[in-house]
Amino acid sequence: MSRKSETEGPLRSPLFFGRVSNGEYAPSGPSWAEAAERHVLRLADERSRRLGISRRAFLQSALGTAAALETLNLAACHADPTTPSPTDHAPGHSSATGHTGGGSVAHTAHSGGTYHTGEDACDADAIRERLSGDFVMDVQTHHVDADPSAPWLQDPAAVALLSSFATSLGCPSTYECLGQAAYLQDVFVHSDTTVAVMSAIPGVPGLNAQPQWLMDETTELVNQLAASQRQLRHGKVWPELGQSERDRLGDLSDVAGFKLYTIQNAAGGLGWFLDGPEGLAFLDEMVRVGAPPLVCLHKGLSLGNPFGSPRDIGPCAVAYPQLTFVVYHSGWEIDVVEGPYDPRGGGVDRLIKTLADSGIGPGGNVYAEIGALWRNLMFAPDQAAHVLGKLLVALGPERILWGTDCIWFGSPQPLIEAFRAFEITEAFQSTYGYPALTPQIKARILGLNAAELYGVDPTAVRCTLADELAELPARWPSWREHAPPVFGPTTPRDYHHLLLRGGH
C-alpha cells in the first residue's frame, strides 16, 4: 500500500473533529477530537488494505467520510462523550451498538441524532449513493478581496481576523486562500453545491473585505463560466446609517436580497434592532421603492452582544407581511447547550419564541438558516437533533434553509455529506414530537426551499466549472491541495489571540 510522501502532506480525516470559528465566536472542540482523528486514520489503514487502495484515496472518497461519521456515532454512544473516546473501540471490536468496527454504525444506543451510511463500510457504491444527492443550494457563502492593495487591509479588525484564517491555511503573506479562485474551487468544484448565494459579511463601508463590486463580479464570473445560473448575491446595507443607505436601494434593484448585521453599528455603538427607528424606516423604504423583498439578518453568534438576539424578528415579520425574513444562524449561540424548546431558553429558542409570540408558524414569512450552526453541532448529534427537530416543528420543513458559511470552513462537501447521512432517532421523535428527517425533508432543506425562495429552477441544466477553471491556471493556487480542512481559529486560545490583535 502506498504511503504518504513529504510532498503529499499529512493524512487527515475528511471531517475536522471539533469546533472551528468563522471569527464571530470562540470555538470549543470536544475533548475526544484527537482520539477521533486517530480512530479514523486507523480505520483508513485497515480498510484501504482490504480494498487495495491507498489510505489517501480512501480518506478522500465517500468511504473516508463514512468512517468519520461512524466515529462520530461511536463517540455519541457514551453517556458522557467527553470522557470515553472512540479509541475505546478498536477496529474490528464490538462497539456499544452491537456493530463491529469493520462495518458502518447505523444507529447509536442513546443518541437522539445519528449518522447512517449503510451496513458495509467497504461498499463504496452503496456509501456513495447514500451520501450523494441532487440539488444543493447554499445561501451563505463568502470570499474576500485578495488584492494586496485592497482597502480593507487598512482595517485592523478585519486584518486580524482574516490573517488568522490565512495563516492557519499556510499562506500568511497572501489572502488568495480566501479569495475568488479558492471560492470557485471549494464551492463549485470540490462540493455538490449546485447554486450558491454570496452573502455579505460584517464591516464598515469602504473597508469591507467583501465589497459589493466583488460580489457582483464573482456572480457574473460564475454564471459566465457555467453558462447558466449557479450564483446569486446579496446587497450589503447599513440601515443604521439612515437616509444615505435608504437612497442606495435603487442602485441595488438586481440583487437577490439584502444582508443586515444588527450586531454592528457603522455609526458607532454596539448595534441596533430592526424594530427600532432606522430599521423600520429602511423596511418602509424597501416596500415603497419595490426593492427585492428579502431581508437576511445575522442573528446569534453574538459574543454576548444583546443586539444579536432575534427578538425583533417576530414583530417585524408581522408588521411587514409583504417582506420575507431569513434568520442567519437561527439565533444559535456557541455557549448555549441546545435541548428541547424552552420559552425561557437562549440560542435557537429565542427565535422560536419570538415567532410563537407573534403568531408566525409553518408557511409564514420567516426562514431559519443553519450556516455555522450545522458545522459545529454535527459533532454534537443530540443538540443537532434538537435544533433541527424544534425548527421543523416551529417553522415546518419548507422554512429551513441550507447554508454553510464557507469558505471560512473550507469546502462545504463534508457538511453536505454529513447532513445527508444524519437522522433524528425514533426515541427523540416519540419523546419530543420531532418529525423524522426523511429524504424528502432533507432535499427541501438542502436546496428546494431556497430554490423556491429565490426563484431558482432546481431542474435546469447547469454546466460544471471544472473544465473552465482548468483553463485559468493562475486561479489555482498550488497550496490548495495540501491545505488544512478548515481556516478559522480552532481553539479558544487561538480566538483570544485574534481578539488581542484587534479582531472582532
HELIX and SHEET records of a PDB file:
HELIX    1   1 ALA A   33  LEU A   51  1                                  19    
HELIX    2   2 ARG A   55  LEU A   59  1                                   5    
HELIX    3   3 ALA A   62  ALA A   76  1                                  15    
HELIX    4   4 PRO A   86  ASP A   88  5                                   3    
HELIX    5   5 ALA A  124  LEU A  131  1                                   8    
HELIX    6   6 PRO A  151  GLN A  154  5                                   4    
HELIX    7   7 PRO A  156  LEU A  169  1                                  14    
HELIX    8   8 GLU A  176  LEU A  178  5                                   3    
HELIX    9   9 GLN A  180  TYR A  183  1                                   4    
HELIX   10  10 LEU A  184  VAL A  189  3                                   6    
HELIX   11  11 GLN A  212  ALA A  226  1                                  15    
HELIX   12  12 PRO A  239  LEU A  241  5                                   3    
HELIX   13  13 GLN A  243  ASP A  247  1                                   5    
HELIX   14  14 ARG A  248  LEU A  252  5                                   5    
HELIX   15  15 PRO A  277  VAL A  289  1                                  13    
HELIX   16  16 PRO A  306  GLY A  308  5                                   3    
HELIX   17  17 PRO A  310  ASP A  312  5                                   3    
HELIX   18  18 ILE A  313  ALA A  319  1                                   7    
HELIX   19  19 HIS A  329  GLY A  331  5                                   3    
HELIX   20  20 VAL A  348  ASP A  357  1                                  10    
HELIX   21  21 LEU A  373  LEU A  377  1                                   5    
HELIX   22  22 PRO A  381  LEU A  395  1                                  15    
HELIX   23  23 PRO A  397  ARG A  399  5                                   3    
HELIX   24  24 GLN A  413  ALA A  421  1                                   9    
HELIX   25  25 GLU A  426  TYR A  432  1                                   7    
HELIX   26  26 PRO A  439  ALA A  443  1                                   5    
HELIX   27  27 ARG A  444  LEU A  448  3                                   5    
HELIX   28  28 ASN A  449  TYR A  454  1                                   6    
HELIX   29  29 ALA A  466  ALA A  470  1                                   5    
HELIX   30  30 PRO A  473  ARG A  475  5                                   3    
HELIX   31  31 SER A  478  HIS A  482  5                                   5    
HELIX   32  32 PRO A  492  LEU A  500  1                                   9    
SHEET    1   A 2 GLY A 113  TYR A 115  0                                        
SHEET    2   A 2 PHE A 422  ILE A 424 -1                                        
SHEET    1   B 3 MET A 137  THR A 141  0                                        
SHEET    2   B 3 VAL A 195  MET A 198  1                                        
SHEET    3   B 3 GLN A 231  ARG A 233  1                                        
SHEET    1   C 6 GLY A 235  LYS A 236  0                                        
SHEET    2   C 6 PHE A 258  TYR A 261  1                                        
SHEET    3   C 6 LEU A 294  HIS A 298  1                                        
SHEET    4   C 6 THR A 324  TYR A 328  1                                        
SHEET    5   C 6 VAL A 366  GLU A 369  1                                        
SHEET    6   C 6 ILE A 400  LEU A 401  1                                        
END                                                                             
